[in-house]
Amino acid sequence: MRRFTVILSLVLLVFACSKPDPGYKWDDDWDDQDPTPTPVVPDDPDDGIVGKPRYVWIDAAANFDDYANSRDKIREDCLKIAQTGFTDIIVDVRPTTGDVLFSSKVAPALKRIDRWKGSSYEWATRTADFDYLQAFIEEGHAAGLRVNAAINTLVGGYLCPYGLGHEGMVYSDESKRSWCTVQNRKEGLVNCLDVEDYGPRFLNPANPDVQDFVVTLCGELASYEGLDGIVLDRCRYDDSGLMSDFSEESRKAFGQFIGQNLSSWPSSVFSPGTESLPSSVSSLQRQWLTFRVKTIHDLVAKAAEKVHSVNKDIRFGVYVGAWYSTYYTSGVNWASSSYNCKQDYPWAGSDYQKAALADLLDFMFLGAYAGVDNIHGSSEWTMEGFCKLGAKRISGAVPFAAGPDIGNGSGFENGGQQGKIPDIVKTCLANSDGLFIFDLCHIKMFDYWSAFKSGIDAYLKTVK
């Protein structure tokens, strides 16, 4: 049930972040609080930083009205972010429509995106011709920030609610229909384009053409001069969980993986409509779970190799949800290969551990998306527990930053949590290798600038 709540909260992101502007402005007493703030990072963002890094995510859709057509607003907010004490921004340049906000030869440029504004759900349009990512790189560096680009990796379109329609290459290009995931639903095998539930439309990780497309996108990003890092978001199976993917490509690839042809597909693996593992997991089902995580592992390995072949100095990583105990439904083993997952989770086959992602990466981001009243603890669904368990599972293979979604669900959605922010900052920094906050739009909407500055300043006093 908790997992469902998190997923539902994330689905509502566009609505939560696109409410009417509540009168946000720079704090009137900001300069009085710190008239000559000491830069958190040097002018050269490749140099070292003070303490552990502090990242803030900038979702494309949620912040579209501010930045899509205004380089001045990008400049203004980058300065504000640096003054607050963050060291890095993660700029979403490929939202769930699958169109892009950077120069690409293989993906269409993003021209519009759906969002809630005022009292209606409508399209927002980009008319500016400046390079969105390049603007963030230049303005971010000028402010003393490191700039990382994120893409929604395995998506290619979005079906909008309220009858607004759809957008993305899988809708505009008929040839891309074969790239889409096929779900093992109660009514049979269904291409995700034919599913009526609104949300992103995912691409099949086992499709070689999809893999080539993703690797090419990563190479294009790596060619951006000055870009400090690349982050893969939604590099996983689609939101139907264990119902995805049962395409012909996956059937063939799985048969090769296990060295035999399956007599019955897909029921030999899971009955139609299966959403959770049975109490007794069969050997074939364990092999299927391993096949899925290996498919994602191998795609990430190809992308990492491509990125570093273009730019050996750029950092490469992924964002994942910290709820490892159920993340197998997304087909991702984000732990280190040294973590004995089979010991903790009987559904993990002997080769599941070998398909771990952490060893491939330069950095990682864990969504410690616990509720506002669940900061402390030792288990999943507390921020501290997510961090500590993440450290155990990653086992030092790669630095990871963790933190909450501060605007969607579990007590965060209505704002007013300024008093909790410093404790969140302290807790996440104490138990991980960095702070990760989703999303900038919520800092602005609920005016959390001073709260984050207070928390980060208190942390910096402990490391100076």
N, C-alpha and C positions, 0 to 999 in steps of 0.2 A: 504493500500500500504506500509506503514511504517513497519507493522508487517511482510509483505512478505520480505521486504528488510533485516530485522533482521534475519529471518529464512534462507534466502539465504546466508547471510554473515556467519552464523554459519556452514552451509553445506560446505562452502569453507575453513573451518578451517584448514584441513589437508594440503591443497595447500598453504595457506598463511604461515603456520608455518614450512613447510618443503621445503622452497626454499633453494637454495645453500647457504652455510654459507657465509655471506658477510664480512668475516674477523673478526668475533667477537673475542675479547680477553679482558682480564681484563684491565681496563684503566691503561695506563702507569703511570698516575699521581695519581692513587688511594691512595697510601700510603702517597703521599705528601699532599693530601687533608685532611687526617685524619690518621696519622701514628699509633695512639693507640686508635682505636674506642672504645667507651664505650658500653658494651653489652646492647642491647635493652631489653633482658630478662635475668633473672638469670640463673645460670647453671642448676638449677632444673626447667624444663619447667612447672611443676605443680604450681610453685609459681606465685605471681602476676606479672603483666607487667606494664610498664610505659605507661600511657595513654590508649587509645582505641586500640584493637587488629588490626593488619594489616595482611591480608591474601593474599597469591598469589597461584593461581591454577597451577598445573602441569599436563597438559593433557598428557595422555599416548601416543597417536599416534603422536602428534606434537613434543614430546620430546624423542621419542623412540630411535632414532639414538644415542643420548647422553647417555642415562641411562640404556637401556635394557641389555647391556653387559659390563657396566663399573661402578663399585662401586666407583672408584677413582673420576669419574666425578660427581657422586652424592655427594660425600664428598666436592669436590671443590665448587660446586654451592650452597650447603647448607650454607657453610661459607659465600659465596658472598651475598646470600639472607639475612642472619642475619646482616651482615655488612651494608647492604643497609637500614635496619631499619624495615624490616618485622618481625612479631612475630610468624607467623604460615605459614605452607605450607599445601595445600590440594592436596594430591597425588591421581591421577586417577589410580585405580588398576583394573578397569573392563571397558575397552573401548567399543565402539559400536559393536564390534564383539561378545561381550558377554563372551569371554574367560577372564581368570583372571591372575593377577600378584601377587597373594598371595596363601597361602596354602589352598586348598579347596578339600573336598570330593565329592562335588556335581557339580562343574563347571570345565570344562577342562582348563588346563594351557595354557596361551597365548604363541604361538610359532612364530607367524608372524603377521604383520599388514601392511596395504596398506598405501603408502605415495608417494608424489611427491619428486623426487630427481634429481638434474641436469636438464635434459630436457625430463625426462620420468616419468611415473607413474609405480611404482613397489612395490614388497613386501620387507619389512625389516624383518629380522629373528632374533630371540633371541636364542643364543647358550649358554649363561651363565647359571649356575645352582644355583647361590645365590638367596636367597629369596628377591625379589624386594622390597616388602613392609617393611620387616624387616630391610633391608639396609637403607631405608629412615628413619625409626624410630630411628635407632642407630646413623646415621650420622646427622640427623636433631637435635636430642637431644644433641649430642656432640657440635653442633654449637650454641645451646641455643634456638632452635626453638621448638614450639609445632608442632606435626605431626598429621594430620587428613587424613583419607582414604576416597576416594569418589568412588562410583560405578555408572555406567550407569545402572539403576535399572531394568527397564522394556524393556530391549533389549535382543536379543538372536542371532543376526547375522547381517551381513553387505553385501549389494550388491555393489560392487565396480564399479566405472566408467571406461571408456576406455577399456572395455572388459577384465579387469583383473580377473574377477570372483567373488567369494563370500567366506565368512568365517563365522564360528560360529556354535553353536550347533543346531540351527534350520535347518541348511543345512546338517550337518553331521549325525544327528540323526532323522530319519524319524518319530519317535514317538513324537517328539517335534513340528511337524506341527500343531497339535491340540492346542498347546499353543499359537499360533500366533493370532494376531488380525484379525478380519474380517471387511472389509470396505464396506460401503454402497455406492458403486460407481454407476455412470450412467448406466453401463452395468450390474449391479446387485451386489449381495454379492460376494466379492472376498477376499480370503485369502491373506494376505499381501505378502506371499512368491511368489504369482503369479503376483504381480505388478512389472512392468518392470523399474519403476523409481528407480535410485540408492539411496542408503542411508541405515540407520539402519532399521532392522526388529524388530518390537515391539511385546512384549508378552501381552496377554490379562489380564488386572488387575482383571477381574471378575472370572478368572479360579482358582479354589482352589489349583490345583497343582502348578500354577505359584506363588500364594501367599506363599505356603509352601516353595518353592524354594527360594524366595526372603528373607523370614524370616530366613531360614537356612544360607544363605550367610551372613546376618547381624550378626548372632550369631557367625559364624566363624571369622569374622573380630573382633568382640568384645573380642575374646579370645586372641588376640595378646597383649602380655605384653608390656606395655608402650605406646600403641596407645592412643592418646589424644581425638580423635573424629572420628565420622563416618558421612558422608554426602551422602544423596541420590540425585543423579542427574537423570534426565529423569524418575522420578517417576510420570508418567503422561500417558495420552493416546497418540497415535502415531501422526505423523506429518500430517495425513490427517484430523485432527481436528474433526469436527462434523460428519465426515463419519465413525468414529471409536467409539466403537466397537459394531458390530451387530451380534456377534457369538451366537450360541445356548445357551452357558452358560450365556451370558448377557441377552438373551431373558427370560430365566427362572428366573434369579436373579431379573430382573426388574419386572416381573410379581409378584413375591413374595413381592417385595418392595411396589408395589401399590395395592396388594391384588386382582388382577384380571388377567385373561388371555386375551392377545391381539388378536383380531380377524384378524388383518392384520399386518404382520411383513416384513420389517421394516417400511413400508409406513405409518403405524398408528402414528409413531413418526416423521420421516422425509422422504420425497420423495427421491428416489435414486439420488445420486450426490449432495445433499444439503451440502453447505460449510459455509453458514452463516444463522443466525436466520432471520426469517421473521419479517416484521414490527409489526405484531401482534403475539405474542408468546402464544400458546395454553397452557391450564392447563397441558395437558399430556407432552408437551415439557418441561415445567418447572420442572415437576417431573423427566423427563429423565435427565436434567442437574443436578438436585439434586442427583439422583441415581449415576451418574458418580463421582461427587465430594465425595460422601459418600463412594464409593468403594475405592477411593484413600485414603481417611481419615482413613478408617478401616484398610487398608493394612499398612499405616504408623504407626498406633497405635499398630498393632501386632509386627511390626519390632522394634519399640521403647521399647516395653515390653520385647522382646527377648534380645535386646542389654543390657538393664539395669539389666536383670536377670543374665546375664553372667558377667557383670562388672558394678556395680552401679555407678562408678565414671566417666565412659566415657561419653563424650558429644555426643548427637545424633541430627542431623538436616537434612535439605534439601536445595538444590538450586532450585530457581524458577526464571522465568522471571518476571521483575517488572511491566510489562504491564498488570495490573490486569483487566483493562476494557475489554480486549479480551481474558484473560487467561482461561475463561470458556470453550473455544474451546479445551483446553488441559485437561479439567476435574479436575481442581485443584482450590480449594478455600484456598489460602495460608494466608488469614487474620486471625485475632483473632475472636473467637465466639462473642465477644462483639461489633464487627464492624457491623453496620446495613447496609449490602450490598444492601438489597432490596430498601432502601431509595435512593441510588444512581443509582442502576441498576434494572430496572423493570423486567428484565428476571429472576432475582433471586427469587425463591419461598420462602415461609416462613421457610422451613427447610434447605435451602441452607446455611444459616448463621450457623446452628448447626454443619455442616460438615467442619468447619474451622480447618486448620492444626496447626496454630501457638501455640495453647495451649498444643500441644503434644510434643513440641520440647525443646531442650536446647539451640540451636542457629539456625540461618537461614541466607541464602545468597541470596541477590537480585541482579540479573543481570540488572544494570542500564545502558543498552546498547544504550545510546544515541550517536549521532554523535559528532565528535570532536569539532564542533562549537556550540554545545548545552549543555554546562556545566551548565549554570544558567537558572533558570526559576521556575515556580510553577506547570507546567503541566507534564503529561507523555511525554516521548521522550525528556526530559532534565534530566541530571544527578541529579541536585538539586531537580527537581520536583518528579522524581522517589523516591528519598530518603524521601522527606517530605510526599508524599502520602503513601509510605510504612509505615512510622511511624504512620500515621493516621489509616491505616488499621490493622496494627499489634497491635496497642494500648498498647504497653508495655508488651504484653504477653510473649515475648521472645526477647533477644538481636539479632539484625540483622546487618550484614555488607553488604555494597552496593558499587558498582563501575562498571566501564565500561569494555567492551572488547576492548583492546587497539591495535588490529591488523586487525580486519575484518570489512571492509565497513565503510561508513559514514565519510570518511576522514582519518581514521586511517590506511588504508591498505598499504599506501606507506611510512609510517614512518615519520620522521622529525618533530615529535610533542613534542620534549623535552620541549619547552617553555610552553606548556599547562599542562604538568604533575603536577607541583607543585600546580596549581590552582585546578586540579582534586582532588588531595590528600586533600587539604584544604576543598573543598566543600563537598566531601563525608564524611569526618570525622566530619565535623561540623553538618551534618544533618542526621547521622545514628549512630549506636553503634560501627561501625568499618569500615575499608576499605577492599574492596574485588576487586582484580585485576585478570582479565583473559587476557592473560595467560603468564606464565614465558617465553615461547618461543619468544614472541614479545619483552619482555624486552631485551632479548639477541640479537635477530635479529636486532633491531633498536637501540641498545646500549642506553637504557633508565636508566641504573643503576644510574648514577649521578643525573639525573632528579628526580628520585624517592627518592634518598637519600636527596636531597635538600628539597623536599616537606615534607618528614617525619621529617627531622631535624627541619624545621621551625615549624611544628606542635608540636613537643616535647618541644620546647622552651615555648610554651603556657601552658603546663601542669606541668612543673617542678616548 
